[in-house]
Amino acid sequence: MELEVKAWLFDILQAIQVIDMCIAPGTTYSSFERDRRTQLAVERSIEKIGEAMRRILDQDPAIVITNARRIVQTRNKIIHEYDAINLTFLGGYANGTSRCCERRWKLC
């Protein structure tokens, strides 16, 4: 595996860790909804994950990463359709990213 690809994978891991810090166990959707700083950190982390994934796929199209294209599409949606992004989408995506699809939100 190329050094650049390893670096991008590391960037993805770090972005997931940021989301993990922002969406700690016990975090409610209501608290996420009120915390603009957390929203922005999660949004930026998702953008980084998508951009790193795009670069990986450009560098090595044969690499197999589950849902890689969907991850890039999500990044593109946030970047290019930012006015259509709602908190439910952002929070749900972050939750699935950081918790490997385990449901952690405590909806109020």
ChimeraX attribute file (.defattr): number of C-alpha atoms within 10 A of each C-alpha:
attribute: neighborCount
match mode: 1-to-1
recipient: residues
	/A:1	7
	/A:2	9
	/A:3	8
	/A:4	12
	/A:5	18
	/A:6	12
	/A:7	13
	/A:8	19
	/A:9	16
	/A:10	14
	/A:11	18
	/A:12	21
	/A:13	14
	/A:14	15
	/A:15	22
	/A:16	22
	/A:17	15
	/A:18	18
	/A:19	25
	/A:20	17
	/A:21	14
	/A:22	18
	/A:23	24
	/A:24	14
	/A:25	12
	/A:26	10
	/A:27	14
	/A:28	16
	/A:29	19
	/A:30	12
	/A:31	15
	/A:32	19
	/A:33	13
	/A:34	10
	/A:35	11
	/A:36	11
	/A:37	11
	/A:38	19
	/A:39	20
	/A:40	12
	/A:41	16
	/A:42	25
	/A:43	21
	/A:44	18
	/A:45	22
	/A:46	26
	/A:47	22
	/A:48	20
	/A:49	25
	/A:50	23
	/A:51	21
	/A:52	22
	/A:53	24
	/A:54	20
	/A:55	15
	/A:56	22
	/A:57	18
	/A:58	11
	/A:59	13
	/A:60	13
	/A:61	10
	/A:62	9
	/A:63	13
	/A:64	9
	/A:65	11
	/A:66	8
	/A:67	9
	/A:68	17
	/A:69	14
	/A:70	12
	/A:71	22
	/A:72	22
	/A:73	15
	/A:74	20
	/A:75	25
	/A:76	15
	/A:77	15
	/A:78	20
	/A:79	14
	/A:80	11
	/A:81	11
	/A:82	11
	/A:83	9
	/A:84	9
	/A:85	14
	/A:86	10
	/A:87	13
	/A:88	12
	/A:89	11
	/A:90	18
	/A:91	22
	/A:92	15
	/A:93	18
	/A:94	23
	/A:95	22
	/A:96	13
	/A:97	19
	/A:98	21
	/A:99	17
	/A:100	9
	/A:101	12
	/A:102	10
	/A:103	10
	/A:104	18
	/A:105	18
	/A:106	12
	/A:107	9
	/A:108	7
